[in-house]
């Protein structure tokens, strides 16, 4: 096993002019699709050098955690436990500053005016907890955590594809939940940044350059060059659909909206099956414009081509499925091929783009479990590059044991350290695109 330098965790209490590196153990749990990052650390004062006053009044104090000098979390201490050991110890637990948005409910006086942009709504709703800036550049925060710049063809993205008129917070709904519900319709998420007064509106970057790599062979599953302790791949096709259909109502009286309808290239009584090895084209279901004149709300029915392609991409070898909708009156009875219709109705979306974004998220919930890869490393950095592991990065995986060859997206990173086990990092990775965010990209 390759030797690594012991990691150094620096804890800065921003409001107390206090920074300490006397840490017995710690954990930092960061997940892209979870509302807040969690952390815990145990500080100590050695015997003969105990200053008990340093451990007073830490509850709710702002704190920043730096791993080998790279900022990982800006949060707040929520739980403390004081004990002895030798000397004096105190364990602190908390979450990042996004917890303020989670725990603070939306004020019932919030009102979204006509033609207000998403960025304006975020500032208006989150302003009471100190958010006055919205960022669209995910690379700044990602590079800070990793410690180097990761190349990506994507620049800052904006998510302003429809007006927000008539969106309202539910009574007792948290600010984060309210904003996440709206952002889902714009194909983005709410993420933390390096500063407490800002949030990032972003989507996973699946096309960035790989930040790390891992190689495991059947003969050498814990290769020294990787510091791999263990890895496992889980493939779950329990909810796997073969065709996705989405409907909703768009437009309104006096509003110009585009109504679309799904048309199939195949009649119901001649529906074909699909095999990975065949030359059949993707996306035989297409959206056709019916009308774009001002009208009352109209029915929208879509077979999203991007979702349908994902279904085909995840099809195991030599499995035959039906990729077209079978109408109840078609008199078509599948024989050996698998047919599972995934149908979702959305009556809240303001236009086709919003319905498609929500559809991609909903379909992804059924498809993402087709591959989950979890790997545990010794240390917190990639041995070859010295880069610190972070969420929203890409890893090149060549794993003969788990039968994986290709790029995976890192959604979850867990750092752990104690004096007995030393530093370990657990990555949870998924196929690029697994969470259906940014449906139009």
C-alpha positions as CSV (number, residue, x, y, z in Angstrom):
1,X,0.0,0.0,0.0
2,X,1.4,3.4,-1.0
3,X,2.3,5.6,1.9
4,X,0.4,8.9,2.2
5,X,1.0,11.9,4.4
6,X,-1.4,12.1,7.3
7,X,-4.1,14.6,6.5
8,X,-4.5,17.8,8.4
9,X,-7.9,19.1,9.4
10,X,-8.1,22.8,10.4
11,X,-11.2,24.0,12.2
12,X,-11.8,27.7,12.2
13,X,-14.5,29.3,14.4
14,X,-15.2,32.4,12.5
15,X,-16.9,34.4,15.2
16,X,-14.5,33.5,18.0
17,X,-11.1,34.2,16.5
18,X,-10.2,30.5,17.2
19,X,-8.5,28.0,14.9
20,X,-7.4,24.6,16.0
21,X,-5.6,21.6,14.5
22,X,-5.9,19.5,17.6
23,X,-8.3,17.0,16.1
24,X,-8.6,13.3,17.4
25,X,-11.1,12.2,14.8
26,X,-13.4,13.7,12.1
27,X,-15.9,12.9,9.4
28,X,-17.2,15.0,6.5
29,X,-20.1,13.7,4.6
30,X,-20.9,15.6,1.3
31,X,-23.5,14.5,-1.2
32,X,-24.6,16.5,-4.3
33,X,-28.2,15.4,-4.1
34,X,-28.6,15.9,-0.3
35,X,-29.7,19.2,1.0
36,X,-26.9,19.7,3.5
37,X,-23.3,18.4,4.1
38,X,-22.8,17.0,7.5
39,X,-19.6,17.0,9.6
40,X,-18.3,16.0,13.0
41,X,-14.9,16.4,14.7
42,X,-13.4,15.8,18.1
43,X,-11.0,18.4,19.5
44,X,-8.8,17.9,22.5
45,X,-6.7,19.9,25.0
46,X,-3.8,17.7,26.2
47,X,-3.2,17.2,29.9
48,X,-1.2,20.0,31.5
49,X,-2.4,22.4,28.8
50,X,-6.1,22.5,29.4
51,X,-7.9,25.7,28.7
52,X,-11.6,24.8,29.4
53,X,-12.8,28.3,28.3
54,X,-11.9,27.4,24.7
55,X,-14.7,24.8,24.8
56,X,-17.5,27.1,26.0
57,X,-20.4,28.4,23.9
58,X,-19.6,26.6,20.7
59,X,-23.2,25.7,19.9
60,X,-24.6,27.5,16.8
61,X,-21.1,29.1,16.1
62,X,-20.1,29.5,12.4
63,X,-17.3,27.1,11.6
64,X,-15.2,26.4,8.5
65,X,-13.3,23.1,7.9
66,X,-10.1,23.0,5.8
67,X,-8.6,19.7,4.7
68,X,-4.9,20.1,3.9
69,X,-5.7,23.8,3.4
70,X,-8.6,23.2,1.0
71,X,-11.9,24.6,2.2
72,X,-14.5,21.7,2.4
73,X,-17.4,23.0,4.5
74,X,-18.7,26.3,5.8
75,X,-21.3,25.4,8.4
76,X,-22.5,25.8,12.0
77,X,-22.0,23.7,15.1
78,X,-25.3,22.2,16.2
79,X,-24.4,19.5,18.8
80,X,-21.6,19.4,21.3
81,X,-20.4,16.7,23.7
82,X,-17.8,17.5,26.3
83,X,-15.8,14.8,28.0
84,X,-12.4,13.8,29.4
85,X,-9.8,11.8,28.0
86,X,-6.8,12.2,28.9
87,X,-7.0,15.9,28.9
88,X,-10.3,17.5,27.7
89,X,-12.2,16.6,24.6
90,X,-15.2,18.1,22.9
91,X,-17.1,16.5,20.0
92,X,-18.9,18.9,17.6
93,X,-21.5,18.0,15.0
94,X,-23.2,20.1,12.5
95,X,-24.2,20.8,8.9
96,X,-23.2,23.3,6.3
97,X,-24.9,26.7,6.1
98,X,-27.5,25.3,3.7
99,X,-29.1,24.0,6.9
100,X,-30.3,27.5,7.6
101,X,-32.3,27.4,4.4
102,X,-33.7,23.9,5.3
103,X,-34.8,24.8,8.9
104,X,-36.1,28.3,8.1
105,X,-39.6,28.3,6.7
106,X,-40.6,30.5,3.8
107,X,-42.3,33.7,5.2
108,X,-46.0,33.6,4.2
109,X,-45.6,37.2,2.9
110,X,-43.4,36.0,0.0
111,X,-44.9,37.0,-3.3
112,X,-43.5,36.3,-6.8
113,X,-44.3,39.0,-9.3
114,X,-44.9,38.6,-13.0
115,X,-41.8,38.0,-15.1
116,X,-39.5,37.6,-12.1
117,X,-36.4,35.6,-12.9
118,X,-35.3,32.5,-11.0
119,X,-32.3,34.3,-9.6
120,X,-34.5,37.0,-8.2
121,X,-36.8,34.5,-6.5
122,X,-33.8,32.8,-4.9
123,X,-32.6,36.1,-3.4
124,X,-36.1,37.1,-2.3
125,X,-36.8,33.8,-0.5
126,X,-33.4,33.2,0.9
127,X,-32.6,36.8,1.8
128,X,-33.8,36.5,5.4
129,X,-31.0,34.0,6.1
130,X,-28.3,36.2,4.5
131,X,-28.2,35.1,0.9
132,X,-27.8,38.0,-1.4
133,X,-25.7,36.5,-4.2
134,X,-26.5,33.8,-6.8
135,X,-23.7,32.0,-8.6
136,X,-23.9,29.9,-11.8
137,X,-20.2,28.9,-12.0
138,X,-19.8,25.4,-10.3
139,X,-16.1,25.2,-11.2
140,X,-15.0,27.7,-8.5
141,X,-16.4,25.6,-5.6
142,X,-15.3,22.3,-7.2
143,X,-11.8,23.5,-7.8
144,X,-11.5,24.8,-4.3
145,X,-12.3,21.4,-2.8
146,X,-10.1,19.4,-5.2
147,X,-7.2,21.8,-4.8
148,X,-6.6,22.2,-8.6
149,X,-8.5,23.4,-11.6
150,X,-10.5,20.7,-13.4
151,X,-10.9,21.3,-17.2
152,X,-14.4,21.4,-18.5
153,X,-16.0,22.6,-21.7
154,X,-19.0,24.0,-19.8
155,X,-18.9,27.5,-18.6
156,X,-21.3,29.1,-16.2
157,X,-24.9,28.1,-17.0
158,X,-28.1,30.0,-16.6
159,X,-31.5,28.4,-16.0
160,X,-34.1,31.0,-17.1
161,X,-36.3,29.1,-19.5
162,X,-39.8,30.2,-18.3
163,X,-41.5,32.8,-16.1
164,X,-42.3,31.9,-12.5
165,X,-45.7,33.5,-12.2
166,X,-48.1,31.8,-9.8
167,X,-45.5,29.7,-8.0
168,X,-46.2,29.8,-4.3
169,X,-44.7,28.3,-1.1
170,X,-46.7,25.8,0.8
171,X,-47.4,26.7,4.5
172,X,-44.6,25.5,6.7
173,X,-42.3,24.8,3.7
174,X,-38.6,25.3,4.2
175,X,-36.8,27.8,2.0
176,X,-34.5,25.1,0.6
177,X,-37.5,22.8,-0.2
178,X,-39.4,25.6,-1.9
179,X,-36.4,26.7,-4.0
180,X,-35.5,23.1,-4.9
181,X,-39.1,22.4,-6.0
182,X,-38.9,25.4,-8.4
183,X,-35.3,24.7,-9.5
184,X,-36.3,21.1,-10.5
185,X,-38.5,22.6,-13.2
186,X,-35.6,24.6,-14.5
187,X,-33.2,21.7,-14.7
188,X,-30.9,22.8,-11.8
189,X,-30.2,22.3,-8.1
190,X,-29.4,24.6,-5.1
191,X,-25.8,24.0,-3.9
192,X,-23.5,25.7,-1.4
193,X,-20.5,27.9,-2.5
194,X,-17.4,29.1,-0.8
195,X,-19.2,32.1,0.8
196,X,-22.1,32.1,3.3
197,X,-24.0,34.9,1.5
198,X,-24.3,33.0,-1.8
199,X,-25.7,29.8,-3.3
200,X,-25.0,28.1,-6.6
201,X,-27.7,27.2,-9.1
202,X,-26.1,24.4,-11.0
203,X,-26.4,21.0,-12.6
204,X,-24.0,18.1,-12.6
205,X,-21.0,18.5,-15.0
206,X,-20.8,15.1,-16.7
207,X,-18.4,16.2,-19.4
208,X,-15.5,17.6,-17.3
209,X,-12.1,15.9,-17.5
210,X,-11.6,13.0,-15.1
211,X,-10.1,14.2,-11.8
212,X,-9.0,10.7,-10.6
213,X,-8.6,7.2,-11.9
214,X,-8.8,3.7,-10.4
215,X,-7.6,0.3,-11.8
216,X,-8.5,-3.0,-10.3
217,X,-7.8,-6.4,-11.8
218,X,-9.2,-9.7,-10.7
219,X,-5.7,-10.8,-9.8
220,X,-4.9,-7.6,-7.9
221,X,-8.2,-6.0,-6.5
222,X,-6.3,-3.9,-4.0
223,X,-3.5,-2.5,-6.3
224,X,-0.9,-0.5,-4.4
225,X,-1.1,2.3,-6.9
226,X,-4.7,3.0,-6.0
227,X,-4.8,2.6,-2.2
228,X,-8.1,0.8,-2.7
229,X,-9.4,-0.9,0.4
230,X,-12.6,-2.3,-1.2
231,X,-15.2,-1.6,-3.9
232,X,-18.6,-2.9,-4.9
233,X,-20.9,-2.4,-7.8
234,X,-24.7,-2.8,-7.4
235,X,-27.0,-3.2,-10.4
236,X,-30.7,-3.0,-9.6
237,X,-33.2,-3.2,-12.4
238,X,-36.3,-3.5,-10.1
239,X,-37.9,-0.3,-11.5
240,X,-36.5,-0.4,-15.0
241,X,-39.1,0.9,-17.5
242,X,-39.0,0.3,-21.3
243,X,-40.9,3.4,-22.4
244,X,-41.6,6.7,-20.7
245,X,-44.7,8.8,-21.3
246,X,-45.3,12.3,-19.8
247,X,-48.4,14.4,-19.9
248,X,-49.4,17.7,-18.4
249,X,-51.2,21.0,-19.1
250,X,-49.4,24.0,-20.4
251,X,-50.4,27.6,-21.2
252,X,-53.3,29.6,-20.0
253,X,-56.0,31.9,-21.3
254,X,-54.4,34.7,-23.3
255,X,-50.9,33.2,-23.1
256,X,-48.9,32.0,-26.1
257,X,-47.8,28.4,-25.4
258,X,-46.6,25.6,-27.6
259,X,-48.6,22.4,-27.2
260,X,-46.9,19.2,-28.3
261,X,-48.1,15.6,-28.9
262,X,-46.3,12.4,-29.1
263,X,-46.3,10.6,-32.5
264,X,-44.9,7.2,-33.0
265,X,-43.0,5.9,-36.0
266,X,-44.7,2.5,-35.5
267,X,-48.3,1.5,-35.4
268,X,-49.4,-0.3,-32.3
269,X,-50.0,-3.6,-34.0
270,X,-46.5,-3.6,-35.5
271,X,-44.5,-2.6,-32.5
272,X,-40.9,-3.9,-32.7
273,X,-38.5,-4.9,-30.0
274,X,-35.0,-3.5,-29.5
275,X,-31.7,-5.2,-29.0
276,X,-28.5,-3.5,-28.1
277,X,-26.7,-5.2,-31.1
278,X,-29.3,-4.1,-33.6
279,X,-29.1,-1.0,-35.8
280,X,-32.5,0.4,-34.9
281,X,-32.3,4.2,-34.4
282,X,-33.0,5.9,-31.0
283,X,-35.8,8.3,-30.5
284,X,-38.5,7.0,-32.8
285,X,-41.1,9.0,-30.8
286,X,-41.0,12.7,-31.8
287,X,-42.6,15.9,-30.6
288,X,-44.8,17.6,-33.2
289,X,-46.0,21.2,-32.9
290,X,-49.8,21.4,-33.1
291,X,-50.4,25.1,-32.2
292,X,-48.6,28.1,-30.9
293,X,-51.4,30.7,-30.8
294,X,-52.9,32.1,-27.6
295,X,-55.2,29.5,-26.1
296,X,-56.6,28.0,-23.0
297,X,-54.5,25.3,-21.2
298,X,-53.9,22.4,-23.5
299,X,-53.0,18.8,-22.9
300,X,-49.3,17.9,-23.5
301,X,-48.2,14.3,-24.1
302,X,-44.5,13.6,-24.6
303,X,-42.3,10.6,-25.0
304,X,-39.0,12.4,-24.0
305,X,-36.4,11.3,-26.5
306,X,-33.5,11.9,-24.1
307,X,-35.1,9.7,-21.4
308,X,-35.9,7.0,-24.0
309,X,-32.3,7.0,-25.1
310,X,-31.1,6.5,-21.5
311,X,-33.4,3.5,-21.2
312,X,-31.8,2.0,-24.3
313,X,-28.3,2.8,-23.1
314,X,-28.9,0.9,-19.9
315,X,-30.3,-2.2,-21.6
316,X,-28.3,-5.3,-20.7
317,X,-26.9,-7.3,-23.5
318,X,-29.2,-9.6,-25.4
319,X,-32.4,-8.4,-23.6
320,X,-35.3,-7.6,-25.8
321,X,-37.7,-4.8,-24.8
322,X,-40.5,-2.8,-26.4
323,X,-39.7,0.8,-26.8
324,X,-43.0,2.1,-28.0
325,X,-46.3,2.8,-26.2
326,X,-48.8,0.0,-26.5
327,X,-52.4,1.3,-26.4
328,X,-55.0,-0.7,-24.5
329,X,-57.0,-1.2,-27.7
330,X,-54.1,-2.1,-29.9
331,X,-54.7,-5.9,-29.5
332,X,-50.9,-6.3,-29.4
333,X,-49.7,-8.9,-26.9
334,X,-46.0,-9.0,-26.1
335,X,-44.5,-12.4,-26.1
336,X,-40.8,-12.6,-25.1
337,X,-40.0,-8.9,-25.0
338,X,-40.3,-6.9,-21.8
339,X,-42.8,-4.0,-21.7
340,X,-43.0,-1.5,-18.8
341,X,-44.7,1.8,-19.3
342,X,-43.6,4.7,-17.0
343,X,-46.3,7.4,-17.0
344,X,-46.1,10.7,-15.2
345,X,-48.5,13.6,-15.2
346,X,-47.5,17.1,-14.3
347,X,-50.2,19.8,-14.1
348,X,-47.9,22.5,-12.5
349,X,-45.3,23.1,-15.2
350,X,-45.6,26.4,-17.1
351,X,-44.3,25.2,-20.4
352,X,-42.9,22.1,-22.2
353,X,-39.4,22.7,-21.0
354,X,-40.4,22.6,-17.3
355,X,-42.5,19.4,-17.9
356,X,-39.5,17.8,-19.6
357,X,-37.1,18.7,-16.7
358,X,-39.5,17.2,-14.2
359,X,-40.0,14.1,-16.4
360,X,-36.2,13.6,-16.6
361,X,-35.9,13.7,-12.8
362,X,-38.8,11.3,-12.3
363,X,-37.5,8.8,-14.9
364,X,-34.0,9.0,-13.4
365,X,-35.3,7.9,-10.1
366,X,-36.3,4.6,-11.8
367,X,-33.1,4.3,-13.9
368,X,-30.2,5.5,-11.7
369,X,-30.0,2.3,-9.6
370,X,-29.0,0.3,-12.7
371,X,-25.5,1.0,-11.6
372,X,-24.1,2.3,-8.3
373,X,-20.4,2.0,-7.6
374,X,-18.9,2.5,-4.1
375,X,-15.2,2.5,-3.5
376,X,-13.2,3.0,-0.4
377,X,-9.6,4.5,-0.5
378,X,-7.0,4.9,2.1
379,X,-6.3,8.6,2.4
380,X,-8.2,11.6,1.1
381,X,-6.3,12.2,-2.2
382,X,-5.8,10.4,-5.5
383,X,-2.3,8.9,-5.2
384,X,-1.3,9.6,-8.9
385,X,-2.5,13.3,-9.0
386,X,-2.6,14.5,-5.4
387,X,-6.1,15.8,-5.9
388,X,-8.5,15.8,-3.0
389,X,-11.7,13.8,-3.7
390,X,-14.9,15.9,-4.1
391,X,-18.5,15.7,-5.3
392,X,-19.5,16.7,-8.8
393,X,-16.2,15.3,-10.3
394,X,-15.6,12.5,-12.7
395,X,-13.5,9.4,-12.1
396,X,-12.1,7.0,-14.7
397,X,-12.8,3.4,-13.6
398,X,-11.2,0.3,-14.9
399,X,-12.5,-2.4,-12.6
400,X,-12.4,-6.0,-13.8
401,X,-13.8,-7.3,-10.5
402,X,-17.0,-5.1,-10.8
403,X,-17.1,-5.3,-14.6
404,X,-16.9,-1.5,-15.1
405,X,-14.9,0.3,-17.7
406,X,-15.5,4.0,-18.3
407,X,-16.3,7.3,-16.6
408,X,-18.5,7.6,-13.5
409,X,-19.8,10.7,-11.8
410,X,-19.0,11.2,-8.1
411,X,-22.2,12.1,-6.2
412,X,-21.2,11.4,-2.6
413,X,-17.9,11.7,-0.7
414,X,-17.3,10.7,2.9
415,X,-14.0,11.5,4.7
416,X,-13.3,9.7,7.9
417,X,-10.3,9.8,10.3
418,X,-9.5,8.3,13.7
419,X,-6.3,7.5,15.4
420,X,-6.7,3.8,15.0
421,X,-7.9,3.4,11.4
422,X,-6.3,6.5,9.9
423,X,-7.8,8.4,7.0
424,X,-10.2,6.8,4.6
425,X,-12.5,8.2,1.8
426,X,-15.6,6.5,0.4
427,X,-16.9,7.6,-3.0
428,X,-20.4,6.7,-4.3
429,X,-20.5,7.0,-8.0
430,X,-23.2,6.7,-10.7
431,X,-23.3,6.8,-14.5
432,X,-23.2,10.3,-16.0
433,X,-26.7,11.6,-16.4
434,X,-28.1,9.3,-13.7
435,X,-30.1,12.0,-11.9
436,X,-31.8,13.6,-14.9
437,X,-30.8,17.2,-14.1
438,X,-30.5,19.5,-17.0
439,X,-32.9,17.6,-19.2
440,X,-32.2,19.7,-22.3
441,X,-28.4,19.3,-22.2
